[in-house]
Amino acid sequence: MSSNSLDKRLPLIQEADLNNKVVLVRFDHNVVKKGAIKDPYRIDKTMGTLYYIVDRGGRPVLMTHIGRPKDKKTGKITCNPGDSVEPIVEYLQRKLHTKFHIPTCEIDPDLGMAGLCDEVFRSLRDLRDRKIGGIYLPNTRWFRGEEGEGFFRDNFAVQLSQLADVYVNDAFGSWQPHVSTYDITKFIPSYAGFLMQQEIENLNNVMNPERPFLAVIAGSKYDTKIGPLYAIYEKADKLILGGVLYNGYLCAKYGISIEGIAEEDIRAAQDLVAIDRERNKILELPYLVESETMDGKLEGRHRRISIKDFKKNDKYKFVLDIDPRSFIDEKVSEAVHAARTIFVNAVMGFTPHFCEGSKALDETLDENKTALKMYGGGDTLQEFKNLCPGLYLSILDSSKYYFFTGGGTVLTAIEKGSPYGLKPVQALMENKEELGKSS
């Protein structure tokens, strides 16, 4: 991998001395739902870092978060077996033919785990003696300190640092500054893994795109997407919207109402409508699918509608998909085929019943063979794989496609204007600076 386009302040795993060192490595293996792996893509993308650690003589201690076991209102942490790292360990053991040990620590039914237990430290001996291939810590969000404050947070950071000689962050998808992605860097030499490097390099292609740059953004609420949406709007030459973002925009622009679209979403979209009147970047998808119910695509209860028919104060039922014919529209087709860089963070329809819009989008974008096409987000990738399995397999190794492992991270980085604005990335750079002062 070329690291020429990376900021020189970022410490890379290639610069680390790993020989005979215990290496604590944070991955984003958040792929388990109800005790089963939904899609191993994020695990597979980290195999290079794991292999490199072992090849360079390191002994790996792995960790990841899974789900959201902490109730933000009450602070209660529920350690549900369905959020365990066990399926990940089983997958790694099948793939790598080596044993990973998951330490068992005491769980408080309301507060999760107080910290690392003695068994974690005892298993280090087996790791150093090569009786096991690695240790996989329990779900980091089961620990009270991971997202907490005060004593338990500080204590968890110190305990993690006592486990290892070196820390590697390969969890690009985990952008929030928690103990396992941020605080840990204050204690031991810290480096960016290969996936982290690859994601940052490809983010540079979004930040400094070859033009024309087309962005496709969808979402279920304006409040979570409004900052990144405006940042993308500034960067893009043309923008396609989907989901609630598009429905809110249409309500604001044409004075119509669509069932399920909240007043605050329409108000949030009004600013975008006003800006776009002058700049004319938004490509309107002319044909939509209206449904009388969200319970499924029921015979006789859904229909194609056209934005040309919109009249002020018209009321529509649920608009749950983009009709595929929208992508044949001359303006839309022209923009897609002219683009040199395309960024997609979008599921166009209300899954699982309304998915023709997403399928048509992916197939239309693939017709442009020269553009670099970058997909961000687990849902976006999952939908691509489900709807276009043949296309997905055919382009997996294509230099014209890149699939980010963390959609929320990509949008946050775009909003901040740089991947180096992400707190865990900043923490790695500060660690390198501190080490430089003391050496």
Secondary structure, DSSP 8 states (H G I E B T S, - for coil): ---TTS-TTS-BGGGS--TT-EEEEE-----EETTEES-THHHHTTHHHHHHHHHTT-EEEEE---S--B-TTT--B---GGG-SHHHHHHHHHHH-S-EE------BTTBBB-S--HHHHHHHHHHHTTSSSEEE-S-GGGBTTTS--THHHHHHHHHHHHH-SEEEE--TT--S--TTTTGGGGTS-EEE-HHHHHHHHHHHHHHS--SSEEEEEEES-HHHHHHHHHHHHHH-SEEEEEHHHHHHHHHHHH--EETT--HHHHHHHHHHHHHHHHH--B----EEEEES-SS---TTSEEEEEGGG--TT-EE-EEEEE-GGGGGSHHHHHHHHH-SEEEEE---S-TTT--HHHHHHHHHHHT-SSSEEEE-SHHHHHHHHHH-HHHHHHHTT-TTEEE-S-HHHHHHHHHHTSGGGSHHHHHHHHHHHHHHHH-
